Amino acid sequence: MPPHIHSAYVAEVDVDVGIWGLVKCTNVWAAHDCGKALNPLAVKGQITGSCHMGLGVRLSEKKRSMEKGRTSAEC
């Protein structure tokens, strides 16, 4: 059976509703259920790295809407 790690992230953001709609992430909270950490420093690095990757993707990708209000990832 493959290992499963459950996690959740919450991000606090500031949104400039002006012409550019700039988004700035001001705080992030992460919760992971990864079992017993044999190398806590490596676990912290994985969590931090996944947070940075997720923010990079979310803040630099374009969200496209399709029919019926669904996003392109849901179609």
Phi and psi in degrees as GROMACS dihedral restraints (atoms count N, CA, C in turn):
[ dihedral_restraints ]
;  ai    aj    ak    al  type     phi  dphi    fc
    3     4     5     6     1   -71.2    20    10
    4     5     6     7     1   149.1    20    10
    6     7     8     9     1   -72.3    20    10
    7     8     9    10     1   144.8    20    10
    9    10    11    12     1  -123.3    20    10
   10    11    12    13     1   134.4    20    10
   12    13    14    15     1  -119.8    20    10
   13    14    15    16     1   124.4    20    10
   15    16    17    18     1   -99.3    20    10
   16    17    18    19     1   139.3    20    10
   18    19    20    21     1  -147.5    20    10
   19    20    21    22     1   161.8    20    10
   21    22    23    24     1  -146.1    20    10
   22    23    24    25     1   143.8    20    10
   24    25    26    27     1  -127.6    20    10
   25    26    27    28     1   143.8    20    10
   27    28    29    30     1  -129.6    20    10
   28    29    30    31     1   130.2    20    10
   30    31    32    33     1  -119.7    20    10
   31    32    33    34     1   136.0    20    10
   33    34    35    36     1  -100.5    20    10
   34    35    36    37     1   126.3    20    10
   36    37    38    39     1  -129.3    20    10
   37    38    39    40     1   153.5    20    10
   39    40    41    42     1  -108.2    20    10
   40    41    42    43     1   130.7    20    10
   42    43    44    45     1  -118.1    20    10
   43    44    45    46     1   124.5    20    10
   45    46    47    48     1   -87.6    20    10
   46    47    48    49     1   111.1    20    10
   48    49    50    51     1   -83.5    20    10
   49    50    51    52     1    13.5    20    10
   51    52    53    54     1   -70.9    20    10
   52    53    54    55     1  -158.1    20    10
   54    55    56    57     1   -63.5    20    10
   55    56    57    58     1   -33.3    20    10
   57    58    59    60     1   -92.2    20    10
   58    59    60    61     1   -22.7    20    10
   60    61    62    63     1    63.9    20    10
   61    62    63    64     1    41.8    20    10
   63    64    65    66     1   -67.1    20    10
   64    65    66    67     1   141.2    20    10
   66    67    68    69     1  -119.1    20    10
   67    68    69    70     1   130.8    20    10
   69    70    71    72     1  -124.9    20    10
   70    71    72    73     1   123.7    20    10
   72    73    74    75     1   -81.5    20    10
   73    74    75    76     1   121.5    20    10
   75    76    77    78     1  -101.3    20    10
   76    77    78    79     1   -23.7    20    10
   78    79    80    81     1  -161.4    20    10
   79    80    81    82     1   148.3    20    10
   81    82    83    84     1  -136.8    20    10
   82    83    84    85     1   136.4    20    10
   84    85    86    87     1  -118.3    20    10
   85    86    87    88     1   136.9    20    10
   87    88    89    90     1  -128.0    20    10
   88    89    90    91     1   139.9    20    10
   90    91    92    93     1  -130.6    20    10
   91    92    93    94     1   127.7    20    10
   93    94    95    96     1  -129.8    20    10
   94    95    96    97     1   138.4    20    10
   96    97    98    99     1  -109.9    20    10
   97    98    99   100     1    87.9    20    10
   99   100   101   102     1  -108.1    20    10
  100   101   102   103     1    10.1    20    10
  102   103   104   105     1    78.8    20    10
  103   104   105   106     1  -155.5    20    10
  105   106   107   108     1   -76.7    20    10
  106   107   108   109     1   122.3    20    10
  108   109   110   111     1   -83.7    20    10
  109   110   111   112     1   112.1    20    10
  111   112   113   114     1   -74.4    20    10
  112   113   114   115     1   -29.5    20    10
  114   115   116   117     1  -133.7    20    10
  115   116   117   118     1    89.0    20    10
  117   118   119   120     1   -57.6    20    10
  118   119   120   121     1   -34.2    20    10
  120   121   122   123     1   -66.0    20    10
  121   122   123   124     1   -39.0    20    10
  123   124   125   126     1   -66.8    20    10
  124   125   126   127     1   -39.2    20    10
  126   127   128   129     1   -62.7    20    10
  127   128   129   130     1   -44.7    20    10
  129   130   131   132     1   -60.4    20    10
  130   131   132   133     1   -40.4    20    10
  132   133   134   135     1   -64.2    20    10
  133   134   135   136     1   -40.3    20    10
  135   136   137   138     1   -64.7    20    10
  136   137   138   139     1   -42.7    20    10
  138   139   140   141     1   -65.6    20    10
  139   140   141   142     1   -45.4    20    10
  141   142   143   144     1   -62.6    20    10
  142   143   144   145     1   -44.1    20    10
  144   145   146   147     1   -63.2    20    10
  145   146   147   148     1   -42.1    20    10
  147   148   149   150     1   -67.2    20    10
  148   149   150   151     1   -33.7    20    10
  150   151   152   153     1   -64.5    20    10
  151   152   153   154     1   -45.7    20    10
  153   154   155   156     1   -64.1    20    10
  154   155   156   157     1   -40.8    20    10
  156   157   158   159     1   -64.3    20    10
  157   158   159   160     1   -44.3    20    10
  159   160   161   162     1   -62.5    20    10
  160   161   162   163     1   -42.0    20    10
  162   163   164   165     1   -65.3    20    10
  163   164   165   166     1   -40.7    20    10
  165   166   167   168     1   -61.6    20    10
  166   167   168   169     1   -43.1    20    10
  168   169   170   171     1   -66.5    20    10
  169   170   171   172     1   -47.6    20    10
  171   172   173   174     1   -68.9    20    10
  172   173   174   175     1   -36.8    20    10
  174   175   176   177     1   -84.5    20    10
  175   176   177   178     1   -11.8    20    10
  177   178   179   180     1  -116.3    20    10
  178   179   180   181     1    -8.5    20    10
  180   181   182   183     1   -89.9    20    10
  181   182   183   184     1   157.0    20    10
  183   184   185   186     1   -99.0    20    10
  184   185   186   187     1   129.9    20    10
  186   187   188   189     1   -91.2    20    10
  187   188   189   190     1   121.6    20    10
  189   190   191   192     1  -106.2    20    10
  190   191   192   193     1   135.8    20    10
  192   193   194   195     1  -100.6    20    10
  193   194   195   196     1   140.7    20    10
  195   196   197   198     1  -108.0    20    10
  196   197   198   199     1  -161.1    20    10
  198   199   200   201     1   -67.3    20    10
  199   200   201   202     1   153.6    20    10
  201   202   203   204     1    61.1    20    10
  202   203   204   205     1    24.5    20    10
  204   205   206   207     1    77.2    20    10
  205   206   207   208     1     6.1    20    10
  207   208   209   210     1   -83.3    20    10
  208   209   210   211     1   152.1    20    10
  210   211   212   213     1   -82.5    20    10
  211   212   213   214     1   164.1    20    10
  213   214   215   216     1   -63.9    20    10
  214   215   216   217     1   -26.2    20    10
  216   217   218   219     1   -71.1    20    10
  217   218   219   220     1   -22.8    20    10
  219   220   221   222     1   -89.7    20    10
  220   221   222   223     1   -10.9    20    10
